[in-house]
């Protein structure tokens, strides 16, 4: 199982970024996929997840601003981040629980600063 995040960067408050997580080594279309984030000095926290059928859940902190989606044909997970705030600054990680083992990518950094 491999997960590789991309799309992070530095943006001003109010900006947007689209994160991608390209996957391999498992049947992507069959598994729930998640995004987590970890801000400096803080614990990793849940951001959003999406079921194989497309049902989503989003953390209250990002509800209405972040949109999770997936392209099962491309084995890729996305996170559209809009109206970014300084408190969204964090490393963003893609996650899958594959037969009771958690797999993580190495993360992609979003820095929101003026």
C-alpha positions, 0 to 999 in steps of 0.5 A, a space after each residue: 500500500 502506497 499513498 503519496 500526497 501532493 498539492 500543498 503550498 503557501 497561500 494567503 488567507 482566503 485562498 484555495 488549494 487542491 490536494 491529491 493523494 495518489 494510491 497504489 497497492 490495493 483496490 482503492 475503489 473498495 476502501 474508505 479514504 481519509 484526510 487528516 492534518 497535524 499542525 505544529 505542536 498539535 496532535 493529528 486530527 481528522 479532516 474528512 473521509 469518503 466511503 467507496 460509494 462517495 458518502 462523505 463526512 467532514 470535521 466541523 472545523 472545515 465544514 463548508 470550506 473543504 470538499 473531499 472527493 475521489 476518482 476511483 478510475 484514477 485511484 486518487 483521493 482529493 481535498 479541495 480546500 477553500 477560504 483557507 485560514 491561518 489555523 488551517 496551516 498543517 501537514 495534511 495526510 492521506 490515510 487508509 485502514 487496510 485490513 486493520 492496518 493504518 497506512 499513511 502518506 508522508 504528507 503535504 504542507 499547507 501554510 496559510 499566511 499573509 
